[in-house]
């Protein structure tokens, strides 16, 4: 069982990694691109 702070650290690390990937794929300010990537996991990975 992870402590709450470990969950938060994991979430923050995931957000940084996925955010950087989305920025590279779609542009940091491309909301439609972000939504498309969120809704289509196969396209993102």
The 8 nearest C-alpha neighbors of each residue, nearest first, counted from 0:
[[1, 2, 3, 5, 6, 4, 9, 7],
 [2, 0, 5, 3, 6, 4, 7, 9],
 [1, 3, 5, 4, 6, 0, 7, 8],
 [4, 2, 6, 5, 7, 1, 8, 0],
 [3, 5, 7, 6, 2, 8, 1, 9],
 [6, 4, 8, 2, 7, 3, 1, 9],
 [7, 5, 3, 9, 4, 8, 10, 1],
 [6, 8, 4, 10, 5, 9, 11, 3],
 [7, 9, 5, 11, 10, 6, 4, 12],
 [10, 8, 6, 12, 7, 11, 13, 5],
 [9, 11, 7, 13, 8, 12, 14, 6],
 [12, 10, 14, 8, 13, 9, 7, 15],
 [11, 13, 9, 15, 14, 10, 8, 16],
 [14, 12, 10, 16, 11, 15, 17, 9],
 [13, 15, 11, 17, 12, 16, 18, 10],
 [14, 16, 18, 12, 13, 17, 19, 11],
 [17, 15, 13, 19, 18, 14, 12, 20],
 [18, 16, 20, 14, 19, 15, 13, 21],
 [19, 17, 15, 21, 20, 16, 14, 22],
 [18, 20, 22, 16, 17, 21, 15, 23],
 [19, 21, 17, 23, 18, 22, 24, 16],
 [22, 20, 24, 18, 23, 19, 25, 17],
 [21, 23, 27, 26, 19, 20, 25, 24],
 [22, 24, 20, 21, 25, 26, 19, 27],
 [25, 23, 21, 22, 20, 26, 32, 27],
 [24, 26, 32, 22, 21, 29, 23, 27],
 [27, 25, 22, 29, 28, 23, 24, 21],
 [26, 28, 22, 29, 25, 21, 23, 18],
 [29, 27, 26, 30, 22, 25, 33, 32],
 [30, 28, 32, 26, 31, 27, 25, 33],
 [29, 31, 33, 32, 28, 34, 27, 35],
 [32, 30, 34, 33, 29, 35, 36, 25],
 [33, 31, 35, 29, 30, 25, 34, 36],
 [32, 34, 30, 36, 31, 35, 37, 29],
 [35, 33, 37, 31, 36, 32, 38, 30],
 [34, 36, 32, 38, 33, 37, 39, 31],
 [37, 35, 33, 39, 34, 38, 43, 32],
 [38, 36, 34, 35, 39, 33, 40, 43],
 [37, 39, 35, 36, 34, 40, 33, 42],
 [38, 40, 36, 41, 42, 37, 35, 43],
 [41, 39, 43, 42, 44, 38, 36, 37],
 [42, 40, 44, 43, 39, 36, 38, 37],
 [41, 43, 40, 39, 44, 36, 35, 38],
 [44, 42, 40, 41, 36, 39, 37, 21],
 [43, 41, 42, 40, 39, 36, 20, 17]]
